[in-house]
Amino acid sequence: MDKKLRVIISGGGTGGHIFPAISIANAIRELRPEAEILFVGAEGRMEMQRVPSAGYDIKGLPICGFNRSNLLKNVALPYKMWKSDRMVRKIIREFKPDVAVGVGGYASFPTLKAASAMGIPCLIQEQNSFAGKTNIILGKKAQKICVAYDEMERFFPSDRILMTGNPVRKALLETTITRDDAIRSLGFDPQKKTILLVGGSLGARTLNESVMQHLDLVADHSDIQFFWQTGKYYSAQIAEQMKVKKQPENLKITDFIGDMGVAYKAADLVISRAGASSISEFCLIGKPVILVPSLNVTEDHQTKNALALVNKDAALYVKDAEAPETLLDLAIQTVNDAEKLKSLSENVLKLALPNSAEIIAKEVIQLAKK
């Protein structure tokens, strides 16, 4: 193909969609340095900051999701969908992409729907073990559907499915820091076990409550270190609570972790939500993990993601409703069980699918050639 490759990548809303999208874009650029890549996201969402900081242009659509908690806010939804459809068609006509990639999120649906209708080949990257309705609809006309779990023919035409795994942040895999140095960089003692609690960039209420309700348990286990990422949404509230309660010396609190590679390297055990991208990261780095699936997701897909690992003895699982009562006890018991940590690490590594971004990038380039 002599002309310059032009690719639209659409989706976002959470880091779980944005990081894989950027990883795919980076892999395309490695294979085709001259490629022009344009992102399409949703106005006001995380991708509008993260994508430009990664070095890519992005156009924002006024698209948003259905608000179940405040039905009045849905009055403008039909107009926003209509406007997004018109805007994205204009973007496509002007950019003239050879191929469109959807990674999930609000903007993905109007972008790929319009691209398909305009004769542009489409690729979907479905990250979860239970496909969302949007991707199921888009999958009917997409030329390729890249997945990370078995049995996805329940949702998509089997002849278009490609098992690729989920792209992860390359920096996580390229971290060269040792465990001891990583622990020291966090101000911890390398001789002690370390538990990392991470609820994503915005945080996870249940994980935070699990710690706040058991600060005495944390303090009683001074032989274990706890690194707690609260999320920016909850950080001010927790800081206020800590003025009243006594913060244990073996507990460090942060609202955001800038270098997850260091945090993961320092951790002997991770407690996390069960987002698809996070799970892929745990598989590739072989990290023992206790998963607490969020209930605030479509089709309860995080529980299905978690059980895909739990059923292969590759992770532990605590229900969201039970976490405040049982999570810390289980974590302390697990981090002190060397055999259990070793078994979890070995089993989760078996599920790793490396080089996902490069494999997907090659598929994107092939579609463009066709």
C-alpha positions, 0 to 999 in steps of 0.5 A: 500500500503506497499511500499513507495509512489513516486510522480512526480509533474510537472509545474511552470513558475509563482507563480500561478502554483508553490504555488499550486504545493507545497501545494499539495506536502505538503498535500501529505507529511502530509498524507504520511510522508514517500512519496518521491516527485520529481518535474520536472520544466523548466530550468531558470524558477521560480520553479527552486529556489522556489521548493528547498527552500520549501524542495523538489528536482527538475529536470529541462527540457530545454522546453520553450514556443513559442515566438510570439514577436521574431520568431527567438528564436523559431528555437531551440524549436523542439530540446528542445521539443525532448530533454525534452521528452528524459530527462523526460522519463529517469527521470521517469524510474529512479524515478519510480513514482506511479503517476504523477501530472501536475499543468500547465506550460511548463514542465507539458506537456512533463512530463505527456505525457511521464508518461501517455505513460509509464502507470503511472496514471496522475492527472491534476490540472486545475486552470482556468475557461477556460482550456488551450490547453495543459491541454485539450490535457493531459485531454484526458488520465488523470485519474483525472482532479481537477478543481476550476470552474463550467462547465469544462465539456466543456474541459474535460470528465465529469466522470473524473472531480473533483471540488476541488478548487485551493490550496493556500499558507497555511500561508495565512490562518493561519495568526493570526495577527490582522488587526491593528497590520498588518497595524502598521507593514507596518508603517500605521495608523490603523484608516485609510482605506488601499488599497493594489495594487499587481501585482505579483512577477514580477509586472504588468505594467498597475497597476504601470501606474495606480498609476504613472499617478495619484500620485496627486490623491493619495496625495489628499486622505490623509485619505487613505493609499496605499501599492503598490507592483511594482514587481522586474521587474519594481522597478528600473525604478519606483525608478528613476521616483520617484526621479523626482516626489514627493512621497505622504506620504500616499503611500508606495512602495515595489518591493516584499512582503514577507508575503502576509498574513500580507499584505492581513490582512492590506488591506481593498481593494485589486487591483490585476491581476486575476490569478486563485491562487490569486482569490482562496486566495481572496475567502478563506479570504473574501477579497474585490477586484478589478480585472484587468485581464492581457491580456498577457495570453493564451486564455484571461483566466484571464478575464474569471476568473474575470467574474466568480466572477463579475457575482456573485457580488463577485468582481469588474472588470476593463479592462486593457486598461481602468485601467490607467484612471479609476482604482484609482478613482474606488478604492477610491470610493469603499474603502470609501463605507462600504456597498460595501466592506461588500457585496463584502466580503460576496459574495466572501466568498460564492465561497470559496472551502476550503481544496483543497490541502488535497482533491487533495492529497487524490486523488493522493494517491488513484490513486497510489493505483490503 
